Amino acid sequence: MDQASGADPARRASDRGRYGRLSRERVLAAALELVDREGLSTLSMRRLGAELGVEAMALYRYASSKDALLDGLVEALYLELDERLGTEPENAAASEEAWRGELHRIARAMYEVCLAHPQAVPLLSTRMLAVPLARRPPAVLREHERVLALLREAGLDETGTSAVFRAFTAWLLGYVSVELRPMVDNPEETDPAFRLGLHRLSPQELPTLRETAAALADPGGPEGLAAGLDALLDRFTQDKG
């Protein structure tokens, strides 16, 4: 043992990689970068350790298991959402419907986070199915609180707030998932029909899908996200006007 520091030299050296001493933030950032580049299926403690230049065992000080590492990736996405939103609402004292504008801002920021990290997006659903509310990362809970508080600000009661929160979350994650679904069958094809692989779809069994495929391949973008969100909010708040 190192008499000066009281630390085991072997352990102290084990978490010093090519980027210096590790931290939870550095481990999660490297994990997200690896997933962005190579996909979720490549993520493992061994692979991440190699990325950071340390032994895999050194990472368990920062994520106790593979599931904890995946939850950390979700945390990283929501921390990026926090950074995009800042600390104060954009329209803090703007109008009676400032809450609606802020919900749009949250949805747009999360849309941008997801498009920046498409390989990690499935975790926003799968880890929420596995982790109970109180055990979710603090950044996730802060986003829940932010949205719920805005809905209460809109004058919704507990039941209405819960209903709109569920609808808002479902619309946002569902919209992003549809936006990110692969549509191109052969990127090297210049003919749109062959590029989309329409020759693989039966014209007898799937005529409408064949006709609509080209339109489905065009992303709806933030405009489609906003239009759907407005329709959703109008539906739930029409009796309050």
Order of alpha helices (4+ residues) and beta strands (2+ residues): alpha-beta-beta-alpha-alpha-alpha-alpha-alpha-alpha-alpha-alpha-alpha-alpha
